[in-house]
Every structure is written in structure tokens, then in C-alpha cells.
Amino acid sequence: MLRHELQPGKLVTGTVLALAGVLYAGDAGGAWETPWFVAIPLVTGGLFLAGAVAFVTGRIRRRRASGRTTDEPGPDMAT
């Protein structure tokens, strides 16, 4: 199997949507009662969280790709 880079934003999205699916599957199976309006904040909040995670991940990867790390002073820092 080919290696690929981890994308945490997609991981968060998949987890939240799988959770919403499990909630409604349990409701359909009669295990518990899930109100219809639970999915809206769950999915909206999950997508917002996934977007924030993807943004932070992209910023970290751009910073590492440019060769700048926390151990090395940047070009704007005088030593």
C-alpha cells in the first residue's frame, strides 16, 4: 500500500459524520431516542472543527516546508 500524508481535518470530519450516523442508527434500531435537531449542531460544529484543524495543519506544514523551525531564528530576528 502506498504511503500518504495524514489529513487530520478529514479524520475529524469522518469521525463526526460517523458519530451522527451511529446516533441515528441507534434511534432507528430502537436502542435510544434521538431528536431530529441533534444532527444540525453536531454536523455544523464538526465541520467547523475540521476546518480549524485543517487550517492549523496547513499552517504548520507550510512553516516546516519553508525550513523555518522553532530552533532556528527567522530572518526577521536579529541575533
DSSP file (Angstrom, degrees, kcal/mol; ACC not computed):
  #  RESIDUE AA STRUCTURE BP1 BP2  ACC     N-H-->O    O-->H-N    N-H-->O    O-->H-N    TCO  KAPPA ALPHA  PHI   PSI    X-CA   Y-CA   Z-CA
    1    1 A M              0   0    0      0, 0.0     2,-0.1     0, 0.0     0, 0.0   0.000 360.0 360.0 360.0 135.8    0.0    0.0    0.0
    2    2 A L        -     0   0    0      1,-0.1     2,-0.2     0, 0.0     0, 0.0  -0.444 360.0-118.1 -72.7 144.5    1.3    3.4   -0.9
    3    3 A R        -     0   0    0     -2,-0.1     2,-0.3     0, 0.0    -1,-0.1  -0.582  33.7-176.2 -81.7 146.2    2.0    5.8    1.9
    4    4 A H        -     0   0    0     -2,-0.2     2,-0.2     0, 0.0     0, 0.0  -0.936  30.7 -95.2-137.1 160.9    0.1    9.1    2.1
    5    5 A E        -     0   0    0     -2,-0.3     2,-0.2     1,-0.1     0, 0.0  -0.533  42.0-109.4 -80.7 145.4    0.2   12.1    4.3
    6    6 A L        -     0   0    0     -2,-0.2    -1,-0.1     1,-0.1     0, 0.0  -0.511  25.4-162.2 -71.8 135.2   -2.2   12.3    7.2
    7    7 A Q    >>  -     0   0    0     -2,-0.2     4,-1.6     1,-0.1     3,-0.6  -0.862   5.1-173.4-120.1  94.0   -5.0   14.8    6.9
    8    8 A P  H 3> S+     0   0    0      0, 0.0     4,-2.4     0, 0.0     5,-0.2   0.795  80.6  61.8 -61.5 -30.3   -6.4   15.5   10.4
    9    9 A G  H 3> S+     0   0    0      1,-0.2     4,-2.2     2,-0.2     5,-0.1   0.910 106.5  45.2 -62.2 -42.1   -9.3   17.7    9.1
   10   10 A K  H <> S+     0   0    0     -3,-0.6     4,-2.5     2,-0.2    -1,-0.2   0.841 110.3  55.4 -69.4 -33.1  -10.7   14.8    7.1
   11   11 A L  H  X S+     0   0    0     -4,-1.6     4,-2.1     2,-0.2    -2,-0.2   0.920 109.4  46.1 -64.1 -43.9  -10.2   12.5   10.1
   12   12 A V  H  X S+     0   0    0     -4,-2.4     4,-2.4     2,-0.2     5,-0.2   0.917 112.5  50.9 -64.8 -43.7  -12.3   14.8   12.2
   13   13 A T  H  X S+     0   0    0     -4,-2.2     4,-2.5     1,-0.2     5,-0.2   0.935 111.5  47.1 -60.0 -47.4  -15.0   15.2    9.6
   14   14 A G  H  X S+     0   0    0     -4,-2.5     4,-2.2     1,-0.2    -1,-0.2   0.884 111.8  50.7 -62.5 -39.5  -15.3   11.4    9.2
   15   15 A T  H  X S+     0   0    0     -4,-2.1     4,-2.2     2,-0.2    -1,-0.2   0.921 112.1  46.1 -65.3 -44.2  -15.4   10.8   12.9
   16   16 A V  H  X S+     0   0    0     -4,-2.4     4,-2.2     2,-0.2    -2,-0.2   0.916 114.4  47.0 -66.6 -43.1  -18.2   13.4   13.4
   17   17 A L  H  X S+     0   0    0     -4,-2.5     4,-2.0    -5,-0.2    -1,-0.2   0.863 111.8  51.2 -68.4 -34.4  -20.3   12.1   10.5
   18   18 A A  H  X S+     0   0    0     -4,-2.2     4,-2.4    -5,-0.2    -1,-0.2   0.892 109.0  51.8 -66.8 -38.5  -19.8    8.5   11.6
   19   19 A L  H  X S+     0   0    0     -4,-2.2     4,-2.4     2,-0.2    -2,-0.2   0.917 109.0  49.8 -62.2 -43.8  -21.0    9.6   15.1
   20   20 A A  H  X S+     0   0    0     -4,-2.2     4,-2.0     1,-0.2    -1,-0.2   0.896 111.2  50.2 -61.6 -39.6  -24.1   11.2   13.6
   21   21 A G  H  X S+     0   0    0     -4,-2.0     4,-2.1     2,-0.2    -2,-0.2   0.894 109.9  49.6 -65.0 -40.4  -24.7    8.0   11.7
   22   22 A V  H  X S+     0   0    0     -4,-2.4     4,-2.4     2,-0.2     5,-0.2   0.895 108.8  53.5 -65.5 -40.5  -24.4    5.9   14.8
   23   23 A L  H  X S+     0   0    0     -4,-2.4     4,-1.6     1,-0.2    -2,-0.2   0.936 114.1  40.6 -59.7 -46.5  -26.8    8.1   16.7
   24   24 A Y  H  X S+     0   0    0     -4,-2.0     4,-2.4     2,-0.2    -1,-0.2   0.797 112.1  55.5 -76.6 -27.1  -29.5    7.8   14.0
   25   25 A A  H  X S+     0   0    0     -4,-2.1     4,-2.1     2,-0.2     6,-0.2   0.898 109.0  48.2 -68.1 -39.5  -28.8    4.1   13.5
   26   26 A G  H  X>S+     0   0    0     -4,-2.4     5,-2.1     2,-0.2     6,-1.1   0.864 112.2  49.6 -66.0 -35.7  -29.4    3.5   17.3
   27   27 A D  H ><5S+     0   0    0     -4,-1.6     3,-0.7    -5,-0.2    -2,-0.2   0.911 111.7  47.5 -68.0 -42.3  -32.5    5.6   17.0
   28   28 A A  H 3<5S+     0   0    0     -4,-2.4    -2,-0.2     1,-0.2    -1,-0.2   0.842 111.3  51.7 -68.1 -32.4  -33.8    3.6   14.0
   29   29 A G  H 3<5S-     0   0    0     -4,-2.1    -1,-0.2    -5,-0.1    -2,-0.2   0.555 114.7-116.1 -80.7  -8.0  -33.0    0.3   15.8
   30   30 A G  T <<5S+     0   0    0     -3,-0.7    -3,-0.2    -4,-0.5    -4,-0.1   0.579  80.6 122.9  86.0   9.7  -34.9    1.4   18.9
   31   31 A A  S   <S-     0   0    0     -5,-2.1     2,-0.3    -6,-0.2    -4,-0.2   0.864  84.1 -14.1 -72.3 -35.0  -31.9    1.4   21.2
   32   32 A W  S    S-     0   0    0     -6,-1.1     2,-0.6    -9,-0.1    -2,-0.3  -0.947  71.3-101.2-156.2 173.3  -32.5    5.1   22.2
   33   33 A E        -     0   0    0     -2,-0.3    -6,-0.1    -3,-0.1    -9,-0.1  -0.917  31.6-173.9-107.8 120.8  -34.4    8.2   21.1
   34   34 A T        -     0   0    0     -2,-0.6    -2,-0.0   -10,-0.1    -7,-0.0  -0.963  22.5-130.3-115.5 119.5  -32.5   10.8   19.2
   35   35 A P    >   -     0   0    0      0, 0.0     3,-1.4     0, 0.0     4,-0.3  -0.325  20.4-121.1 -64.5 151.5  -34.3   14.1   18.4
   36   36 A W  G >  S+     0   0    0      1,-0.3     3,-0.8     2,-0.1     4,-0.3   0.802 107.6  61.7 -65.3 -29.0  -34.1   15.2   14.8
   37   37 A F  G 3  S+     0   0    0      1,-0.2    -1,-0.3     2,-0.1     3,-0.1   0.444  81.3  82.9 -81.7   1.5  -32.4   18.5   15.6
   38   38 A V  G <> S+     0   0    0     -3,-1.4     4,-1.6     1,-0.2    -1,-0.2   0.852  84.1  59.4 -70.7 -33.8  -29.4   16.9   17.2
   39   39 A A  H <> S+     0   0    0     -3,-0.8     4,-2.9    -4,-0.3     5,-0.4   0.834  94.9  63.1 -67.1 -33.2  -27.7   16.4   13.8
   40   40 A I  H  > S+     0   0    0     -4,-0.3     4,-2.4     1,-0.2     5,-0.3   0.963 110.7  33.9 -62.8 -55.6  -27.6   20.1   12.9
   41   41 A P  H  > S+     0   0    0      0, 0.0     4,-2.6     0, 0.0     5,-0.3   0.868 119.0  54.6 -68.1 -32.2  -25.3   21.4   15.6
   42   42 A L  H  X S+     0   0    0     -4,-1.6     4,-2.1     2,-0.2    -2,-0.2   0.958 115.2  36.9 -63.6 -50.8  -23.3   18.1   15.7
   43   43 A V  H  X S+     0   0    0     -4,-2.9     4,-2.5     2,-0.2     5,-0.2   0.909 119.0  49.3 -70.4 -41.9  -22.5   18.2   11.9
   44   44 A T  H  X S+     0   0    0     -4,-2.4     4,-2.3    -5,-0.4    -2,-0.2   0.938 114.6  44.6 -63.2 -46.7  -22.1   22.0   11.8
   45   45 A G  H  X S+     0   0    0     -4,-2.6     4,-2.6    -5,-0.3    -1,-0.2   0.887 113.3  51.5 -64.4 -38.4  -19.8   22.0   14.9
   46   46 A G  H  X S+     0   0    0     -4,-2.1     4,-2.5    -5,-0.3    -2,-0.2   0.898 110.4  47.7 -65.6 -40.6  -17.9   19.1   13.5
   47   47 A L  H  X S+     0   0    0     -4,-2.5     4,-2.2     2,-0.2    -2,-0.2   0.886 112.3  49.9 -68.3 -37.6  -17.3   20.7   10.1
   48   48 A F  H  X S+     0   0    0     -4,-2.3     4,-2.2    -5,-0.2    -2,-0.2   0.935 112.5  47.3 -63.4 -45.5  -16.2   24.0   11.8
   49   49 A L  H  X S+     0   0    0     -4,-2.6     4,-2.5     1,-0.2    -2,-0.2   0.902 111.4  51.2 -62.3 -41.4  -13.8   22.0   14.0
   50   50 A A  H  X S+     0   0    0     -4,-2.5     4,-2.5     1,-0.2    -1,-0.2   0.889 109.4  50.8 -64.0 -39.1  -12.5   20.1   10.9
   51   51 A G  H  X S+     0   0    0     -4,-2.2     4,-2.2     2,-0.2    -1,-0.2   0.904 110.8  48.2 -64.0 -41.1  -11.9   23.4    9.1
   52   52 A A  H  X S+     0   0    0     -4,-2.2     4,-2.4     2,-0.2    -2,-0.2   0.908 112.6  48.5 -65.6 -41.6  -10.0   24.8   12.0
   53   53 A V  H  X S+     0   0    0     -4,-2.5     4,-2.5     1,-0.2    -2,-0.2   0.910 111.9  49.2 -64.6 -42.2   -7.9   21.7   12.3
   54   54 A A  H  X S+     0   0    0     -4,-2.5     4,-2.4     2,-0.2    -2,-0.2   0.884 110.7  51.0 -64.7 -38.5   -7.2   21.7    8.5
   55   55 A F  H  X S+     0   0    0     -4,-2.2     4,-2.2     2,-0.2    -2,-0.2   0.939 112.6  45.0 -63.7 -47.4   -6.2   25.4    8.7
   56   56 A V  H  X S+     0   0    0     -4,-2.4     4,-2.3     1,-0.2    -2,-0.2   0.904 112.9  51.5 -64.1 -41.2   -3.8   24.8   11.6
   57   57 A T  H  X S+     0   0    0     -4,-2.5     4,-2.5     1,-0.2    -1,-0.2   0.914 109.8  49.6 -62.3 -43.0   -2.3   21.7    9.9
   58   58 A G  H  X S+     0   0    0     -4,-2.4     4,-2.3     1,-0.2    -1,-0.2   0.898 110.3  50.0 -63.0 -40.9   -1.8   23.7    6.7
   59   59 A R  H  X S+     0   0    0     -4,-2.2     4,-2.0     2,-0.2    -1,-0.2   0.901 111.5  48.7 -64.3 -40.5    0.0   26.5    8.5
   60   60 A I  H  X S+     0   0    0     -4,-2.3     4,-2.3     2,-0.2    -2,-0.2   0.921 112.3  48.1 -65.5 -43.4    2.3   24.0   10.3
   61   61 A R  H  X S+     0   0    0     -4,-2.5     4,-2.3     1,-0.2    -2,-0.2   0.884 111.2  50.2 -66.9 -37.9    3.1   22.2    7.1
   62   62 A R  H  X S+     0   0    0     -4,-2.3     4,-1.5     2,-0.2    -1,-0.2   0.895 110.8  50.1 -65.3 -38.4    3.9   25.5    5.2
   63   63 A R  H  <>S+     0   0    0     -4,-2.0     5,-1.2     1,-0.2     4,-0.3   0.911 113.3  45.0 -67.0 -41.4    6.1   26.6    8.1
   64   64 A R  H ><5S+     0   0    0     -4,-2.3     3,-1.1     1,-0.2    -2,-0.2   0.861 110.2  55.0 -70.0 -34.4    8.0   23.3    8.1
   65   65 A A  H 3<5S+     0   0    0     -4,-2.3    -1,-0.2     1,-0.3    -2,-0.2   0.816 101.6  58.1 -68.6 -29.7    8.3   23.3    4.3
   66   66 A S  T 3<5S-     0   0    0     -4,-1.5    -1,-0.3     2,-0.2    -2,-0.2   0.579 115.5-116.6 -77.4  -7.0    9.9   26.8    4.3
   67   67 A G  T < 5S+     0   0    0     -3,-1.1     2,-0.6    -4,-0.3    -3,-0.2   0.481  72.0 132.0  89.2   2.1   12.7   25.4    6.5
   68   68 A R      < +     0   0    0     -5,-1.2    -1,-0.3     3,-0.0     2,-0.2  -0.795  27.6 168.6 -93.6 123.5   11.8   27.6    9.5
   69   69 A T        -     0   0    0     -2,-0.6     3,-0.3     3,-0.1    -5,-0.0  -0.724  49.3-103.5-122.8 175.2   11.6   25.8   12.8
   70   70 A T  S    S+     0   0    0     -2,-0.2     4,-0.1     1,-0.2    -2,-0.0   0.717 117.5  58.8 -73.4 -20.1   11.4   27.0   16.4
   71   71 A D  S    S+     0   0    0      2,-0.1    -1,-0.2     1,-0.0    -3,-0.0   0.775 100.0  63.3 -79.3 -26.9   15.1   26.1   17.0
   72   72 A E  S    S-     0   0    0     -3,-0.3     2,-0.2     1,-0.0    -3,-0.1  -0.815  88.1-119.8-101.6 136.2   16.4   28.4   14.3
   73   73 A P        -     0   0    0      0, 0.0    -4,-0.1     0, 0.0    -2,-0.1  -0.482  32.3-121.0 -70.8 143.6   15.9   32.2   14.4
   74   74 A G    >   -     0   0    0     -2,-0.2     3,-1.4     1,-0.1    -4,-0.0  -0.219  27.4 -99.2 -76.8 172.0   13.9   33.6   11.5
   75   75 A P  T 3  S+     0   0    0      0, 0.0    -1,-0.1     0, 0.0     0, 0.0   0.738 122.2  56.3 -66.1 -21.5   15.2   36.2    9.0
   76   76 A D  T 3  S+     0   0    0      2,-0.1     2,-0.6     0, 0.0    -2,-0.0   0.517  89.3  89.5 -88.5  -3.9   13.4   38.9   10.9
   77   77 A M    <   -     0   0    0     -3,-1.4     2,-0.4     2,-0.0     0, 0.0  -0.833  69.2-145.6 -98.3 122.8   15.1   38.1   14.2
   78   78 A A              0   0    0     -2,-0.6    -2,-0.1     1,-0.1    -4,-0.1  -0.686 360.0 360.0 -85.9 136.2   18.3   39.9   14.9
   79   79 A T              0   0    0     -2,-0.4    -1,-0.1    -6,-0.1    -2,-0.0   0.397 360.0 360.0-114.2 360.0   21.0   38.0   16.8
